Amino acid sequence: MSETDSTDPKPEAAPEAPESTADAVPQLPEEWKPEPREWTWKDLFTAPMLAFKPKCMLISVLTFLVIGAFCWLWFSKLLGQAGAGNIYLLGPVLQWIGIAVCAALFGVGATLVSVFMKADLLDDEFLSLKEALGQFKGRIAAAVMVPLFMIATLAGFKLLIWGGVQLCSIPYAGSALLLVLYPFAFLLGLFTVLLSIGVLLSVFVGPAVVSVRKHGWFDNVIDTFEAVGTKPHVLVGNLALTMVMLVVCYGIGHGSMALLSAQAKDTGAIKGGDMAVAEAQSAIIEAKVVGHFDPFQAVALQVDNLVGNRGGNAEITNYHKVTGSILSVWKILLTGLIAGYAINVFLAGGMLTYLAVREDDYWDDEDLEDLDQLAKELEEEAKREEEAAASAAADTVVQDEDKKDDKPEEKAEDKKDEKSEEKADDDAKTDDEKPAEDDKADDKADDKKADEDKKNDDKPAEDEKSDDKKADEDKKDG
């Protein structure tokens, strides 16, 4: 490289082009959306805590008692003692009708409980019964129609199988039809078995589907089959784990009464006594009232053990009947609450399982009702903040643009103001100097006048001197 090249100054960088107005506008933040929670099978262990709601326990108990009362009237009295179940064709039809009614009753009560649980999952623990009924009002049709449709579908396939059996019962021709149609009959039976499993699993997650999704009832049927068919192994595993927790919770609650009963039995066998007799009498009444409602038949087994040892040889008097009846009221109420809690554990497991097996994000479902009003309020608040930030940013950009546009005019106005100020200063200076010049001119005029007066005063003296000089000259001449 030459010396000239080394001494040449570096070329200046080209000035950057000013940013356009569009580039100056800040990018608005993306729309805020609450992050969905990732539900897993581990959340299932929170089911006992989620199930502990006195209102839900009461609803579950009432639902269970209504179903038990209907089963006692329909299956025991009508189909059993009345003999309607033995009538050809009518008996199976009545049985399926009874199953459908029980499923509908369970759907109504379980969906109402699931509404409370759905609210609790988003920390809205203060959902009142009135608010829950308001949300449940729009789901009554689905709560009834979804189980009815599933039971009717299963009954329809059962009817197809029954019709095929009747067709193959034709002498000679029936066996030939069976040989030809057996593969199709096998597929039909396989589908019926799978459908039966799906219906049983829908009892586990169906109330959760209806309570979470605000769809039409047929859409809820599709949602239920989708939930059951998406991950059936997860449903089966969660159902087994839920049943274990249900048995443990029921056993813990019922164990206290069993302990008292066992103590009363031992005391009665050794000493006799009022406590053993009253306990035995209360157990008998309890078995008569809720014995066939108890899913574990614990009360019935307890009665069998106590009746043979009620106070040794102590006789049950009228006094013991009264005290035993009052004691049975307490035991019935407590047993009902424990049973209601166990049912809630089952429903809570179904709710948590449904949230875990769903493929789509329940926050992004357009037809899905917000799981909680809190999420909606948070979203609206975030949108308001974004709009306020965007408005402030836009105002800032507009103000900057206005300043840029007004800058030449401001310079011209500033220059004009400066000239005006300079002229005003000059005028003020001129006004200040003018009296001094006038005074100076007056002084000069006074001095001139004084000189003229002096000259006028000296003139007679000069004339007199001139006259003296002239007289001297005349005297010399003379």
C-alpha positions, 0 to 999 in steps of 0.5 A: 500500500502507498503512503498516499493511501495510508494517509487518506482519511477514512470515508465517513459512514453514510447517514442512516435513513430515518425510520419510517412512521410504520417502523416507529410504531411499537409492536403490540403484544400478543393477545393474552391467554391463560395457560392451560393446566397439564392434567396427569394421573397423579392429580387423581390422588387429590380426589378425596380432597375434592370430594369433601363437600357437604353439599355435594355429599348431601346431593349424592346421598339423596341421589343414591337413596332415590335410585335405591328406592326406585330399584326396590319398587321396580325390580324387587316389588314389580318384577320380583314379587309381582312376577312381571319379570317372568312375562315373555318379552315384557320382563326384559323390556321392563328390566331395560326400562328400569336400568335406563331410569336408574342411569338417568337419575344418576346422571342428574345427581352426578352432573350437579355434583360435578358442577361444584367440582368443576368450579372448585378446580379453578379455585371458586370454592364459594359456589353457592347452591343457587349458582350451581343450579343456575349452571346446571339448568342448561345441562339438565337435558344432556344429563338425562339424554346422554345416559338414556341414549347410551343405554338405548344403544346398548339395548338395541344391539342386545335386541339385534343379538336376540333377533339373530338367536331367534332367527337361528332357532328355526329348525334345519334352516337356523343351523345353516344360517348360523354357519353362514352368518357366524363371522358377522354374529361374532363381530356383532357380539364383539362390538356389543361387549366393547359397547358395554365396556364403554357404557360402564366407563361412561358412568365414570367420566360421563358426568364430568363431560356433561358438566364441563362441555356446554354442548347439545346432548348429542354432542355430549354423547360424542364427547363421552365416546371420544373420552372413553375411546381416546385412552381406554387404558388410562380410564381403566387404570384410573377407575381401578385406583379410584375404586381403591380410594373409594373403598379406603375412604368408606372403610375409614369412615365406617370403621369408627361405627364398626369399632363401636359396634364390635365393642358393644358386642363384646361387652354384651357377650360378657356382661350384658347391658343396655349399650349392647342391647341398644346397639343391636336394636339400632343395627336391626333398624339400620339394616331394614332402612338402608341395608339394600342401599349399602354398596358394601353390605357392611351394615347387613353383615354387622347386623348378622354378627350383632343379632346373635350376641345382643347383650348376651341373654338380655331382653329387648324392652320397649325402653331399648327399642326407643333408645335403639331407634334414636341411635339408629337415626344417628347411624343412618345419617352418618352412614349416609354421609359416608356413602355420599362422600364415597360417591363423591370420590368416584365422581371426583376421580371421573372429573380428574380422569376426563381432564387428563385424557382429553386430547384437545385444549379445553381453553380453546374450545369455542363451545366450551363454557369457561371453567371459571368466571375468574379466567374470563375476568383475568382475560378481560383485565389483560385485554384492557391493559393491552389496549391502554398500553397500545393507546399510550404508545400510539399517542406517543408516536403521534406526538413525536410526528407532530413535533417533527412536522411543527419543527420548521414552523417553530424555528420560523416563529423563534426567529421572528420572535428573536427579531421582534425582541431585537427591534424592541431592544433597539427601540427601547435603547433609542428611547433611552438615548433620545432624552440625552441627545436633547439635553446635549443639544439644549446645552449647546444652545445655551452655550451659544446663547451665552457666547452671544450675550458675552459678545454683546456685553463686550461690544460697548467696551470695544466701542468705547475703546475704539472711541478712546483710540480715535480720540488719541489719534485725533489728539495726535493729529491736532 
